[in-house]
Amino acid sequence: MRASVPFGHATPDTVGFAHRERRCNAVVTRTLYRMLLSAQATAATHHRYIIEPGDLPITQGLQENIDRFTGLAQRLDLDRILAQLATYRPLDRIPVTETKARFPDIVGGLTVALARTFTLIDPEMTHPRPAHWDGWKCHDPEPGTHILSRIYGGAVASAASIEPHVQFPA
């Protein structure tokens, strides 16, 4: 039986795939949720009870990674993304349909950013192991904050010439 893949994507079965899938999903979903918290604050500042697409903090670097993902002609399942977001505390503002429609591409862009981050940190790595995931957490006041949460638009954007060779489940 084939392991389920993140957000409905199919990839080859490999040793440790399920572990990488869980880690990738956790990091990317947590980062999307934090982006939604930021968008919620922007909507509140504008006295709106809805989150518009323009409220999302899409940096130039993240937009480049979203463009890379869309160039792969992959589609992610919005329902699976929403189901994973449902495990977090509910937002005070409601994302409009147009905002939700951007989630699959944002998740894809975050996944590309994650793969590129691993490539930047260790150019020789092709399959992240548990020690890689655990060893690259930021020294942040919030336990478990992963490096992607810090650089999904910063350092990754400055390395536009580096292509990921990490084999990820997305």
N, CA, C and O of each residue as an XYZ file, in Angstrom:
680
protein
N       0.843     -1.178      0.000
C       0.000      0.000      0.000
C       0.888      1.242      0.000
O       1.862      1.307      0.751
N       0.574      2.182     -0.801
C       1.372      3.388     -0.951
C       1.034      4.388      0.144
O      -0.134      4.577      0.485
N       2.066      5.030      0.693
C       1.852      6.039      1.727
C       1.130      7.232      1.129
O       1.324      7.568     -0.040
N       0.289      7.874      1.945
C      -0.366      9.075      1.450
C       0.692     10.151      1.251
O       1.716     10.156      1.934
N       0.448     11.042      0.336
C       1.419     12.077      0.037
C       0.832     13.432      0.392
O      -0.390     13.583      0.415
N       1.677     14.426      0.669
C       1.189     15.703      1.136
C       0.332     16.407      0.098
O       0.707     16.520     -1.069
N      -0.794     16.866      0.533
C      -1.678     17.668     -0.288
C      -2.046     16.976     -1.590
O      -2.333     17.647     -2.582
N      -2.044     15.640     -1.608
C      -2.521     14.892     -2.752
C      -1.518     14.661     -3.874
O      -1.928     14.301     -4.978
N      -0.234     14.850     -3.643
C       0.764     14.642     -4.690
C       1.279     13.224     -4.674
O       1.319     12.585     -3.623
N       1.669     12.729     -5.821
C       2.247     11.404     -5.927
C       3.746     11.520     -6.158
O       4.197     12.268     -7.025
N       4.508     10.776     -5.376
C       5.960     10.719     -5.552
C       6.394      9.275     -5.346
O       5.619      8.471     -4.827
N       7.604      8.932     -5.739
C       8.072      7.558     -5.544
C       8.178      7.212     -4.057
O       8.515      8.054     -3.226
N       7.881      5.952     -3.751
C       8.049      5.493     -2.375
C       9.536      5.358     -2.086
O      10.272      4.745     -2.859
N       9.977      5.933     -0.967
C      11.377      5.828     -0.565
C      11.423      5.579      0.926
O      10.439      5.783      1.636
N      12.588      5.132      1.396
C      12.764      4.903      2.822
C      12.599      6.234      3.547
O      13.197      7.236      3.156
N      11.801      6.245      4.585
C      11.607      7.454      5.366
C      10.625      8.440      4.757
O      10.494      9.564      5.242
N       9.935      8.031      3.700
C       9.024      8.954      3.021
C       7.944      9.481      3.955
O       7.682     10.683      3.983
N       7.322      8.600      4.714
C       6.233      9.036      5.595
C       6.726     10.058      6.611
O       6.016     11.013      6.926
N       7.939      9.863      7.126
C       8.501     10.814      8.083
C       8.730     12.167      7.421
O       8.380     13.202      7.988
N       9.316     12.166      6.225
C       9.558     13.430      5.512
C       8.240     14.109      5.172
O       8.127     15.333      5.237
N       7.252     13.311      4.811
C       5.939     13.872      4.482
C       5.349     14.595      5.689
O       4.867     15.722      5.569
N       5.387     13.949      6.845
C       4.841     14.579      8.063
C       5.601     15.856      8.396
O       4.994     16.880      8.708
N       6.921     15.798      8.330
C       7.724     16.977      8.657
C       7.465     18.109      7.669
O       7.285     19.259      8.068
N       7.446     17.785      6.400
C       7.202     18.797      5.368
C       5.825     19.430      5.576
O       5.693     20.654      5.563
N       4.805     18.599      5.768
C       3.455     19.123      5.997
C       3.407     20.017      7.221
O       2.796     21.085      7.189
N       4.046     19.589      8.297
C       4.009     20.361      9.540
C       4.662     21.726      9.361
O       4.114     22.738      9.797
N       5.818     21.760      8.726
C       6.539     23.023      8.541
C       5.760     23.951      7.613
O       5.577     25.129      7.919
N       5.305     23.425      6.486
C       4.620     24.255      5.501
C       3.265     24.742      6.037
O       2.915     25.910      5.866
N       2.514     23.860      6.678
C       1.209     24.263      7.208
C       1.373     25.290      8.325
O       0.614     26.257      8.391
N       2.351     25.090      9.197
C       2.600     26.059     10.271
C       2.969     27.427      9.685
O       2.525     28.460     10.185
N       3.771     27.429      8.638
C       4.166     28.689      8.010
C       2.973     29.366      7.348
O       2.821     30.583      7.456
N       2.123     28.599      6.665
C       0.908     29.166      6.068
C       0.009     29.749      7.150
O      -0.547     30.833      6.976
N      -0.137     29.043      8.262
C      -0.968     29.545      9.361
C      -0.414     30.866      9.905
O      -1.175     31.792     10.187
N       0.896     30.949     10.049
C       1.504     32.200     10.529
C       1.295     33.329      9.525
O       1.106     34.483      9.912
N       1.329     32.999      8.255
C       1.030     34.011      7.247
C      -0.414     34.491      7.382
O      -0.703     35.677      7.228
N      -1.312     33.555      7.672
C      -2.718     33.922      7.852
C      -2.902     34.781      9.101
O      -3.740     35.683      9.105
N      -2.144     34.520     10.147
C      -2.215     35.376     11.344
C      -1.767     36.796     11.010
O      -2.361     37.768     11.477
N      -0.728     36.907     10.208
C      -0.264     38.227      9.784
C      -1.312     38.907      8.905
O      -1.581     40.098      9.063
N      -1.900     38.151      7.984
C      -2.950     38.695      7.118
C      -4.163     39.127      7.935
O      -4.806     40.131      7.628
N      -4.463     38.366      8.968
C      -5.568     38.705      9.860
C      -5.317     40.052     10.542
O      -6.230     40.867     10.675
N      -4.084     40.276     10.968
C      -3.733     41.549     11.602
C      -3.863     42.701     10.605
O      -4.317     43.788     10.963
N      -3.468     42.462      9.367
C      -3.609     43.491      8.333
C      -5.077     43.804      8.090
O      -5.453     44.971      7.981
N      -5.907     42.775      8.004
C      -7.345     42.986      7.806
C      -7.943     43.765      8.980
O      -8.774     44.651      8.777
N      -7.532     43.445     10.181
C      -8.033     44.149     11.364
C      -7.620     45.619     11.335
O      -8.394     46.496     11.716
N      -6.398     45.879     10.882
C      -5.918     47.255     10.773
C      -6.794     48.063      9.816
O      -7.011     49.257     10.019
N      -7.293     47.404      8.777
C      -8.156     48.066      7.790
C      -9.639     47.945      8.160
O     -10.510     48.239      7.341
N      -9.920     47.519      9.377
C     -11.291     47.406      9.898
C     -12.164     46.492      9.031
O     -13.320     46.803      8.745
N     -11.582     45.354      8.618
C     -12.322     44.368      7.840
C     -12.404     43.070      8.620
O     -11.511     42.733      9.397
N     -13.492     42.350      8.397
C     -13.656     41.044      9.031
C     -13.315     39.905      8.080
O     -13.525     38.734      8.396
N     -12.794     40.253      6.928
C     -12.393     39.255      5.938
C     -10.929     39.465      5.576
O     -10.403     40.576      5.650
N     -10.290     38.377      5.186
C      -8.894     38.428      4.746
C      -8.886     38.407      3.224
O      -9.278     37.423      2.597
N      -8.433     39.506      2.647
C      -8.318     39.637      1.189
C      -6.971     39.057      0.749
O      -6.050     38.961      1.559
N      -6.846     38.671     -0.522
C      -5.562     38.148     -1.003
C      -4.400     39.116     -0.763
O      -3.286     38.682     -0.473
N      -4.648     40.405     -0.881
C      -3.595     41.396     -0.675
C      -3.119     41.502      0.760
O      -2.083     42.112      1.022
N      -3.861     40.915      1.701
C      -3.458     40.927      3.107
C      -2.359     39.905      3.399
O      -1.651     40.021      4.399
N      -2.221     38.914      2.534
C      -1.217     37.867      2.747
C       0.178     38.450      2.571
O       0.420     39.185      1.613
N       1.101     38.136      3.477
C       2.464     38.675      3.387
C       3.319     37.884      2.390
O       4.188     37.102      2.775
N       3.054     38.105      1.117
C       3.793     37.412      0.066
C       5.009     38.280     -0.287
O       4.870     39.336     -0.906
N       6.178     37.828      0.108
C       7.406     38.561     -0.201
C       7.826     38.270     -1.643
O       7.292     37.365     -2.284
N       8.771     39.034     -2.133
C       9.272     38.809     -3.480
C       9.876     37.407     -3.590
O       9.665     36.712     -4.584
N      10.615     37.005     -2.582
C      11.229     35.673     -2.598
C      10.196     34.567     -2.609
O      10.335     33.590     -3.345
N       9.161     34.711     -1.800
C       8.114     33.696     -1.795
C       7.383     33.695     -3.129
O       7.044     32.630     -3.644
N       7.135     34.876     -3.698
C       6.459     34.928     -4.998
C       7.286     34.225     -6.067
O       6.730     33.549     -6.931
N       8.594     34.375     -6.019
C       9.459     33.668     -6.973
C       9.323     32.160     -6.804
O       9.298     31.427     -7.792
N       9.235     31.693     -5.562
C       9.076     30.255     -5.320
C       7.686     29.780     -5.726
O       7.539     28.654     -6.203
N       6.674     30.607     -5.548
C       5.331     30.267     -6.031
C       5.358     30.133     -7.551
O       4.776     29.203     -8.109
N       6.037     31.065     -8.218
C       6.147     30.998     -9.676
C       6.883     29.732    -10.111
O       6.500     29.101    -11.097
N       7.937     29.355     -9.380
C       8.654     28.114     -9.687
C       7.701     26.921     -9.549
O       7.689     26.023    -10.391
N       6.910     26.926     -8.484
C       5.978     25.820     -8.267
C       4.932     25.773     -9.374
O       4.659     24.700     -9.912
N       4.346     26.907     -9.725
C       3.308     26.887    -10.760
C       3.881     26.454    -12.103
O       3.165     25.895    -12.934
N       5.173     26.710    -12.321
C       5.829     26.255    -13.543
C       5.966     24.737    -13.619
O       6.215     24.187    -14.691
N       5.805     24.069    -12.497
C       5.891     22.605    -12.478
C       4.584     21.943    -12.916
O       4.529     20.725    -13.086
N       3.540     22.740    -13.097
C       2.218     22.256    -13.519
C       1.654     21.209    -12.560
O       1.022     20.243    -12.987
N       1.884     21.407    -11.272
C       1.323     20.531    -10.241
C       0.094     21.203     -9.640
O      -0.003     22.430     -9.620
N      -0.832     20.407     -9.156
C      -2.009     20.933     -8.470
C      -2.074     20.327     -7.080
O      -1.883     19.122     -6.913
N      -2.341     21.150     -6.096
C      -2.511     20.681     -4.728
C      -3.988     20.749     -4.378
O      -4.726     21.585     -4.901
N      -4.403     19.875     -3.501
C      -5.803     19.762     -3.108
C      -6.130     20.767     -2.007
O      -5.620     20.653     -0.892
N      -6.977     21.752     -2.313
C      -7.355     22.782     -1.356
C      -8.027     22.178     -0.125
O      -7.793     22.640      0.992
N      -8.853     21.159     -0.314
C      -9.550     20.549      0.830
C      -8.567     19.952      1.840
O      -8.777     20.058      3.049
N      -7.503     19.331      1.348
C      -6.495     18.784      2.274
C      -5.765     19.893      3.007
O      -5.451     19.753      4.189
N      -5.491     20.995      2.320
C      -4.822     22.126      2.967
C      -5.724     22.692      4.050
O      -5.268     22.960      5.162
N      -7.008     22.876      3.735
C      -7.959     23.410      4.721
C      -8.110     22.458      5.902
O      -8.246     22.899      7.043
N      -8.085     21.154      5.633
C      -8.189     20.175      6.720
C      -6.984     20.276      7.649
O      -7.129     20.161      8.866
N      -5.805     20.488      7.090
C      -4.617     20.620      7.932
C      -4.637     21.938      8.703
O      -4.205     21.986      9.855
N      -5.133     23.004      8.081
C      -5.247     24.288      8.793
C      -6.279     24.205      9.920
O      -6.181     24.929     10.911
N      -7.260     23.327      9.765
C      -8.309     23.191     10.780
C      -7.770     22.667     12.103
O      -8.460     22.752     13.118
N      -6.563     22.132     12.119
C      -5.973     21.638     13.367
C      -5.403     22.781     14.204
O      -5.016     22.573     15.354
N      -5.348     23.973     13.643
C      -4.850     25.153     14.354
C      -6.015     25.938     14.947
O      -7.179     25.712     14.617
N      -5.667     26.858     15.825
C      -6.674     27.724     16.436
C      -7.401     28.501     15.336
O      -6.757     28.995     14.410
N      -8.740     28.619     15.419
C      -9.483     29.344     14.385
C      -9.053     30.812     14.307
O      -8.674     31.424     15.305
N      -9.122     31.343     13.113
C      -8.785     32.749     12.891
C      -9.943     33.635     13.331
O     -11.092     33.197     13.377
N      -9.629     34.869     13.650
C     -10.666     35.842     13.998
C     -11.292     36.456     12.754
O     -12.398     36.992     12.817
N     -10.603     36.384     11.641
C     -11.090     36.909     10.370
C     -11.272     35.743      9.409
O     -10.651     34.693      9.569
N     -12.120     35.933      8.417
C     -12.440     34.859      7.475
C     -11.761     35.126      6.135
O     -11.964     36.187      5.544
N     -10.952     34.176      5.646
C     -10.372     34.349      4.308
C     -11.479     34.244      3.243
O     -12.284     33.314      3.267
N     -11.506     35.197      2.321
C     -12.491     35.139      1.243
C     -12.114     34.035      0.275
O     -11.003     33.508      0.327
N     -13.034     33.688     -0.606
C     -12.809     32.602     -1.559
C     -11.560     32.827     -2.394
O     -10.817     31.880     -2.653
N     -11.310     34.065     -2.823
C     -10.132     34.360     -3.633
C      -8.846     34.120     -2.836
O      -7.833     33.694     -3.392
N      -8.896     34.393     -1.549
C      -7.725     34.157     -0.696
C      -7.480     32.659     -0.560
O      -6.350     32.193     -0.705
N      -8.544     31.908     -0.280
C      -8.408     30.454     -0.157
C      -7.921     29.833     -1.461
O      -7.174     28.855     -1.447
N      -8.341     30.397     -2.578
C      -7.936     29.858     -3.878
C      -6.420     29.976     -4.084
O      -5.847     29.244     -4.891
N      -5.783     30.873     -3.374
C      -4.328     31.039     -3.489
C      -3.554     30.046     -2.623
O      -2.355     29.859     -2.828
N      -4.220     29.406     -1.658
C      -3.533     28.506     -0.733
C      -2.725     27.415     -1.427
O      -1.575     27.199     -1.045
N      -3.268     26.708     -2.436
C      -2.456     25.649     -3.057
C      -1.140     26.164     -3.643
O      -0.100     25.528     -3.478
N      -1.178     27.292     -4.316
C       0.063     27.829     -4.888
C       1.006     28.321     -3.792
O       2.222     28.174     -3.914
N       0.459     28.903     -2.724
C       1.304     29.354     -1.612
C       1.981     28.154     -0.955
O       3.178     28.189     -0.671
N       1.213     27.097     -0.714
C       1.786     25.880     -0.124
C       2.857     25.306     -1.048
O       3.912     24.873     -0.583
N       2.595     25.300     -2.336
C       3.601     24.832     -3.284
C       4.857     25.689     -3.232
O       5.971     25.165     -3.247
N       4.680     27.000     -3.171
C       5.821     27.909     -3.075
C       6.598     27.715     -1.790
O       7.828     27.768     -1.795
N       5.897     27.490     -0.689
C       6.569     27.234      0.588
C       7.342     25.912      0.542
O       8.420     25.799      1.125
N       6.791     24.928     -0.144
C       7.477     23.645     -0.274
C       8.743     23.794     -1.111
O       9.780     23.214     -0.787
N       8.658     24.572     -2.187
C       9.853     24.850     -2.992
C      10.878     25.589     -2.129
O      12.069     25.279     -2.180
N      10.421     26.563     -1.335
C      11.331     27.303     -0.460
C      12.006     26.370      0.545
O      13.193     26.516      0.834
N      11.251     25.417      1.073
C      11.812     24.464      2.014
C      12.895     23.613      1.346
O      13.972     23.414      1.907
N      12.602     23.119      0.153
C      13.599     22.321     -0.571
C      14.836     23.159     -0.875
O      15.962     22.677     -0.749
N      14.631     24.398     -1.269
C      15.766     25.282     -1.570
C      16.563     25.582     -0.302
O      17.787     25.711     -0.347
N      15.864     25.693      0.830
C      16.549     25.939      2.097
C      17.476     24.781      2.439
O      18.621     24.995      2.835
N      16.985     23.554      2.287
C      17.841     22.398      2.542
C      19.044     22.402      1.594
O      20.156     22.063      2.001
N      18.829     22.779      0.354
C      19.920     22.834     -0.618
C      20.950     23.880     -0.224
O      22.151     23.658     -0.380
N      20.489     25.022      0.286
C      21.412     26.067      0.723
C      22.252     25.616      1.915
O      23.449     25.894      1.984
N      21.619     24.929      2.835
C      22.297     24.525      4.061
C      23.270     23.384      3.810
O      24.373     23.372      4.357
N      22.866     22.430      2.987
C      23.730     21.296      2.696
C      23.563     20.902      1.231
O      22.681     20.109      0.902
N      24.394     21.444      0.355
C      24.254     21.178     -1.074
C      24.372     19.704     -1.468
O      23.924     19.324     -2.551
N      24.962     18.871     -0.615
C      25.132     17.459     -0.938
C      23.923     16.596     -0.569
O      23.839     15.448     -1.005
N      23.000     17.118      0.212
C      21.875     16.324      0.698
C      20.821     16.119     -0.380
O      20.482     17.045     -1.117
N      20.310     14.900     -0.464
C      19.204     14.621     -1.377
C      17.970     14.120     -0.636
O      16.855     14.276     -1.133
N      18.143     13.523      0.539
C      17.020     13.020      1.331
C      17.186     13.495      2.775
O      17.999     12.932      3.508
N      16.438     14.513      3.201
C      16.555     14.965      4.592
C      16.175     13.848      5.567
O      15.152     13.186      5.395
N      16.985     13.652      6.564
C      16.755     12.655      7.612
C      16.231     13.363      8.857
O      16.281     14.591      8.924
N      15.728     12.617      9.848
C      15.229     13.256     11.073
C      16.245     14.191     11.718
O      15.873     15.245     12.233
N      17.516     13.821     11.698
C      18.533     14.676     12.309
C      18.639     16.016     11.590
O      18.926     17.036     12.217
N      18.407     16.019     10.268
C      18.449     17.275      9.520
C      17.310     18.190      9.966
O      17.510     19.379     10.210
N      16.107     17.609     10.067
C      14.945     18.413     10.472
C      15.148     18.971     11.866
O      14.881     20.146     12.119
N      15.622     18.122     12.772
C      15.775     18.549     14.163
C      16.940     19.510     14.345
O      16.886     20.395     15.199
N      17.987     19.344     13.553
C      19.180     20.159     13.715
C      19.067     21.559     13.153
O      19.892     22.415     13.472
N      18.055     21.819     12.315
C      17.963     23.118     11.672
C      16.833     23.967     12.196
O      16.277     24.796     11.475
N      16.495     23.761     13.443
C      15.480     24.619     14.044
C      16.147     25.899     14.513
O      17.291     25.891     14.967
N      15.422     26.987     14.400
C      15.963     28.277     14.818
C      16.011     28.370     16.334
O      15.262     27.690     17.036
N      16.886     29.206     16.821
C      16.891     29.521     18.240
C      15.889     30.638     18.427
O      16.232     31.818     18.357
N      14.668     30.260     18.662
C      13.557     31.191     18.719
C      12.842     30.993     20.046
O      12.827     29.884     20.580
N      12.250     32.053     20.586
C      11.538     31.884     21.846
C      10.419     30.853     21.769
O      10.054     30.254     22.781
N       9.874     30.646     20.573
C       8.798     29.675     20.433
C       9.390     28.312     20.087
O      10.021     28.163     19.041
N       9.195     27.316     20.951
C       9.767     25.993     20.681
C       9.266     25.427     19.360
O       8.099     25.577     18.998
N      10.164     24.784     18.664
C       9.782     24.102     17.434
C       9.715     25.001     16.213
O       9.282     24.545     15.155
N      10.119     26.247     16.312
C      10.090     27.123     15.153
C      11.158     26.654     14.173
O      12.332     26.548     14.530
N      10.762     26.382     12.968
C      11.680     25.850     11.969
C      12.286     26.987     11.171
O      11.716     28.075     11.087
N      13.425     26.731     10.598
C      14.156     27.751      9.851
C      13.319     28.345      8.723
O      13.462     29.532      8.429
N      12.454     27.567      8.083
C      11.634     28.079      6.998
C      10.730     29.208      7.474
O      10.439     30.134      6.716
N      10.289     29.138      8.715
C       9.425     30.180      9.241
C      10.131     31.527      9.276
O       9.482     32.573      9.268
N      11.448     31.503      9.314
C      12.242     32.731      9.336
C      12.635     33.219      7.951
O      12.732     34.426      7.726
N      12.866     32.287      7.007
C      13.471     32.719      5.755
C      12.653     32.372      4.532
O      13.221     32.290      3.443
N      11.352     32.163      4.646
C      10.605     31.766      3.464
C      10.628     32.828      2.381
O      10.256     32.547      1.241
N      11.053     34.033      2.704
C      11.164     35.045      1.675
C      12.508     35.739      1.693
O      12.826     36.463      0.749
N      13.301     35.549      2.717
C      14.547     36.292      2.867
C      15.716     35.642      2.180
O      15.970     35.902      1.004
N      16.439     34.793      2.901
C      17.658     34.180      2.371
C      17.368     33.344      1.139
O      18.196     33.267      0.231
N      16.203     32.718      1.100
C      15.877     31.894     -0.056
C      15.779     32.764     -1.299
O      16.179     32.342     -2.384
N      15.252     33.973     -1.152
C      15.116     34.866     -2.296
C      16.471     35.272     -2.852
O      16.608     35.457     -4.061
N      17.472     35.414     -1.994
C      18.787     35.849     -2.454
C      19.550     34.736     -3.157
O      20.610     34.982     -3.732
N      19.033     33.538     -3.119
C      19.717     32.407     -3.749
C      18.930     31.924     -4.957
O      18.762     30.721     -5.159
N      18.455     32.858     -5.751
C      17.587     32.517     -6.877
C      18.259     31.591     -7.881
O      17.571     30.882     -8.616
N      19.580     31.582     -7.928
C      20.268     30.755     -8.915
C      20.410     29.307     -8.465
O      20.791     28.451     -9.264
N      20.114     29.019     -7.212
C      20.286     27.657     -6.699
C      19.000     26.883     -6.908
O      17.936     27.300     -6.451
N      19.095     25.770     -7.590
C      17.946     24.908     -7.825
C      17.944     23.788     -6.789
O      18.996     23.221     -6.496
N      16.782     23.461     -6.233
C      16.756     22.389     -5.251
C      16.990     21.029     -5.902
O      16.462     20.747     -6.978
N      17.771     20.203     -5.251
C      17.924     18.825     -5.696
C      17.456     17.878     -4.596
O      17.613     16.662     -4.704
N      16.879     18.447     -3.536
C      16.335     17.633     -2.462
C      15.061     17.002     -2.967
O      14.202     17.689     -3.521
N      14.926     15.697     -2.782
C      13.726     15.014     -3.233
C      12.685     15.061     -2.136
O      12.770     14.338     -1.143
N      11.704     15.921     -2.330
C      10.670     16.153     -1.341
C       9.348     15.574     -1.792
O       9.146     15.313     -2.978
N       8.440     15.371     -0.836
C       7.161     14.806     -1.193
C       6.229     15.792     -1.878
O       5.072     15.437     -2.105
N       6.634     16.965     -2.212
C       5.739     17.885     -2.899
C       6.374     18.393     -4.085
O       5.780     19.191     -4.810
